[in-house]
Amino acid sequence: MNAPTVVALDEQSHIYVVVDENGRTIGTGTKEVCEVLAEMVIRPPVPAPRNALNQVVRPYNENIRSAIKI
């Protein structure tokens, strides 16, 4: 897989987009956020520790919503 590309979306370069090798948008945000996202896409997954698979992580407040649907 080729590395995703980070491209400025506006003339002031405040908003960036991460695109894959086919030109599809992976995500948007600040330059720093897009660089981290691009790194996460190309980095191989790390398996979870065996004992962590049986644990259920609960948020401190059940009403917290994620910006990214899991």
C-alpha positions in Angstrom: 0.0 0.0 0.0 1.3 3.4 -0.9 1.4 6.0 1.8 -1.7 8.3 2.0 -1.2 11.9 0.9 -2.0 15.0 3.1 -3.3 17.9 1.0 -4.4 21.4 2.0 -8.2 22.0 1.3 -8.3 25.8 1.6 -6.1 28.7 0.5 -5.0 29.5 4.0 -4.0 25.9 4.6 -5.9 25.6 7.8 -7.9 22.5 6.8 -6.2 19.4 5.4 -7.5 16.1 3.9 -5.8 12.7 3.9 -6.4 10.8 0.6 -5.4 7.3 -0.4 -3.7 6.2 -3.6 -7.1 6.0 -5.4 -8.0 9.6 -4.4 -10.6 8.6 -1.8 -10.8 10.7 1.3 -9.7 9.0 4.5 -10.2 11.9 6.9 -9.9 15.7 7.4 -8.5 18.0 10.1 -5.5 20.0 11.0 -2.2 19.2 9.4 -1.0 17.5 12.6 -4.2 15.4 12.8 -3.9 14.3 9.2 -0.3 13.4 9.6 -1.1 11.2 12.6 -4.0 9.6 10.7 -1.8 8.9 7.7 0.7 7.2 10.0 -2.0 5.1 11.6 -3.2 3.9 8.2 0.2 2.6 7.1 1.3 1.2 10.5 0.6 -2.5 11.0 -1.9 -3.4 13.7 -0.7 -4.4 17.1 -2.5 -7.3 18.7 -4.1 -6.7 22.1 -2.6 -8.4 25.1 -4.4 -11.7 25.8 -5.7 -10.7 29.2 -7.1 -7.4 27.7 -9.5 -9.4 25.5 -11.7 -10.3 28.4 -11.9 -6.9 29.9 -14.7 -4.5 29.0 -13.8 -0.8 29.2 -16.6 1.5 30.3 -16.4 5.3 30.0 -16.6 7.3 33.2 -19.9 8.7 32.0 -22.2 6.5 29.9 -23.5 9.6 28.1 -20.1 10.3 26.4 -20.3 10.0 22.6 -17.4 9.4 20.3 -16.6 11.6 17.3 -15.7 8.4 15.5 -18.3 5.6 15.4 -16.7 2.4 16.7 
